[in-house]
Amino acid sequence: MSSKKKDNKNTGEKMDRKEEKVQEEVVAESMDDIEASAEEDVKEEKTEEDSAQDLVAQLQDQNKALSEQVADLKDRLVRTVADTENYKKRLLRDKEEAVKYANTALVKDLIGPLDDFSRAIDAASQSNNFEALKEGVKMIEDRLYSLLKTNWGLEVIEENNVPFNPDEHEACLMEEVEGLKEDTVTMMLQKGYKLNGRVIRPAKVKVGRAKS
């Protein structure tokens, strides 16, 4: 073989080896890239998995906290409802007691005049002095009216010869009377009463009307 051919052959072999080396390097780089990409994918998957686990754990903690809060609120609600019911029952009892004993002070005020009536009756049974009995009863009446007026605001409607007032008087009889310019109470048939300015029983009266 000539020297020139031999050189060409060597050169070809070198080039082939060089190409093979380049190919090997390219393949190696490709494999490195694939492995790196795979590692990145694994890392990303692991990161996503960790994030999902963290989110699940966080949601579980929140759910537990909310469940405890709901249980606490339910317990408070039950206690509040029970306290409210007990408060209503207590108010009802207090109201019933207040209504039941609302007139205690009035009854206490009336006990004194009642005692006076009892003493007057006893005195009348032992004596025929009816004038003294009359005076005693009149004193008891005056005391009773004074007590009810002073302590309880009771007013008596009993005046005659006053203008007829339909808010205070109930006309039971009527007659025409000379000289009257307006309807006038001419006779008291039954006393009326006002309590602190409010009529609780109108007086029954006879009314005189001006002649037409």
C-alpha positions in Angstrom: 0.0 0.0 0.0 1.3 3.4 -0.9 2.1 6.0 1.8 -0.6 8.3 0.5 -3.4 5.7 0.8 -2.1 4.8 4.2 -2.3 8.4 5.4 -5.9 8.8 4.0 -6.9 5.7 5.9 -5.5 6.9 9.1 -7.1 10.3 8.6 -10.5 8.6 8.0 -10.1 6.4 11.1 -9.3 9.5 13.1 -12.3 11.3 11.8 -14.5 8.3 12.5 -13.3 8.1 16.0 -13.8 11.9 16.4 -17.4 11.6 15.1 -18.0 8.7 17.4 -16.6 10.7 20.3 -18.8 13.7 19.4 -21.8 11.4 19.1 -21.0 9.9 22.5 -20.7 13.4 24.0 -24.0 14.4 22.5 -25.6 11.3 23.7 -24.1 11.8 27.2 -25.3 15.4 27.2 -28.7 14.3 26.1 -28.8 11.7 28.9 -27.7 14.3 31.4 -30.4 16.7 30.2 -33.0 13.9 30.4 -31.8 12.9 33.9 -31.8 16.6 35.0 -35.3 17.1 33.6 -36.5 13.9 35.3 -34.9 15.1 38.6 -36.6 18.5 38.2 -40.0 16.7 37.5 -39.5 14.6 40.5 -38.6 17.6 42.6 -41.7 19.5 41.3 -43.9 16.5 41.9 -42.5 16.2 45.4 -42.9 19.9 46.0 -46.5 19.8 44.8 -47.2 16.7 46.9 -45.7 18.4 49.9 -47.8 21.5 49.2 -50.9 19.4 48.9 -50.1 17.6 52.2 -49.4 20.9 53.9 -52.8 22.3 52.6 -54.6 19.2 53.8 -53.0 19.5 57.2 -53.9 23.2 57.3 -57.5 22.5 56.3 -57.7 19.8 58.9 -56.4 22.2 61.6 -58.9 24.8 60.5 -61.7 22.3 60.5 -60.8 21.2 64.0 -60.7 24.8 65.2 -64.1 25.5 63.6 -65.6 22.4 65.1 -64.4 23.4 68.6 -65.7 26.9 68.0 -69.1 25.5 66.9 -69.3 23.3 69.9 -68.4 26.2 72.2 -71.1 28.4 70.6 -73.7 25.6 70.9 -72.8 25.3 74.5 -73.2 29.0 75.0 -76.5 29.1 73.2 -77.9 26.3 75.3 -76.8 28.1 78.5 -78.2 31.4 77.2 -81.5 29.8 76.4 -81.7 28.2 79.8 -80.8 31.4 81.5 -83.4 33.3 79.5 -86.1 30.7 80.4 -85.1 31.0 84.1 -85.2 34.8 83.9 -88.7 34.7 82.3 -89.9 32.3 85.0 -88.4 34.6 87.7 -90.1 37.7 86.1 -93.4 35.8 86.0 -93.1 34.8 89.6 -92.2 38.4 90.6 -95.1 39.8 88.6 -97.5 37.4 90.2 -96.2 38.3 93.6 -96.4 42.0 92.8 -100.0 41.6 91.6 -100.9 39.4 94.6 -99.6 41.9 97.1 -100.0 45.1 95.2 -102.8 46.4 97.6 -100.9 45.6 100.8 -100.3 49.2 101.6 -103.9 50.1 100.9 -105.2 47.3 103.1 -102.9 48.4 105.9 -104.3 51.9 105.7 -107.9 50.5 105.8 -107.2 48.3 108.9 -107.4 51.3 111.2 -110.8 52.5 110.1 -112.1 48.9 110.2 -110.9 48.7 113.8 -112.8 51.9 114.5 -116.0 50.4 112.9 -115.7 47.3 115.1 -115.3 49.5 118.2 -118.3 51.6 117.2 -120.5 48.5 116.7 -119.4 47.1 120.1 -120.3 50.4 121.7 -123.7 50.5 120.0 -124.5 47.1 121.2 -123.9 48.2 124.8 -125.6 51.6 124.6 -128.7 53.1 123.2 -127.0 56.5 122.5 -127.6 56.6 118.8 -126.4 60.2 118.5 -123.0 59.2 119.9 -122.9 56.3 117.4 -123.8 58.6 114.6 -120.9 61.0 115.5 -118.5 58.0 115.8 -119.4 56.7 112.4 -119.1 60.2 110.9 -115.6 60.5 112.4 -114.6 57.2 110.9 -115.9 58.2 107.5 -114.0 61.5 107.6 -110.9 59.7 108.7 -111.3 57.1 105.9 -111.8 59.7 103.2 -108.8 61.8 104.5 -106.6 58.7 104.5 -107.6 57.7 101.0 -107.1 61.2 99.7 -103.8 61.9 101.3 -102.2 58.5 100.7 -103.9 57.3 97.5 -105.1 60.4 95.6 -108.8 59.7 96.0 -111.2 62.6 95.2 -114.9 62.6 95.8 -117.4 64.0 93.2 -120.3 65.1 95.3 -121.0 68.8 94.6 -124.4 70.1 93.6 -125.2 73.2 91.6 -122.2 72.8 89.3 -122.3 72.6 85.5 -123.1 69.1 84.3 -119.9 67.4 83.1 -120.4 64.2 81.2 -116.8 63.1 82.0 -117.7 63.1 85.8 -121.5 62.9 85.9 -124.0 60.3 84.8 -127.4 61.8 84.3 -130.1 59.6 85.8 -132.9 62.1 86.0 -133.6 65.4 84.2 -136.0 68.3 84.8 -136.5 71.7 83.4 -135.6 74.5 85.8 -136.4 78.2 85.6 -133.4 80.6 85.4 -130.7 78.0 84.3 -128.5 79.0 81.4 -126.8 75.6 81.1 -127.3 72.0 82.3 -126.7 71.9 86.0 -126.4 69.2 88.7 -129.3 69.8 91.0 -129.2 66.6 93.1 -126.5 64.0 93.9 -127.9 60.5 93.8 -124.6 58.7 94.2 -121.1 60.0 94.9 -118.5 59.7 92.2 -114.8 59.2 92.6 -111.5 60.1 90.9 -108.2 58.5 91.5 -105.2 60.8 90.9 -107.4 62.9 88.6 -108.9 60.0 86.6 -112.6 59.2 87.0 -113.0 55.7 88.3 -116.8 56.0 89.0 -118.9 58.9 87.7 -121.4 60.5 90.1 -125.1 59.6 89.4 -127.0 62.9 89.4 -130.2 64.7 88.6 -129.7 67.3 86.0 -131.6 70.6 85.6 -132.1 71.9 82.1 -133.0 75.5 81.1 -136.5 75.9 79.9 -136.7 76.5 76.2 
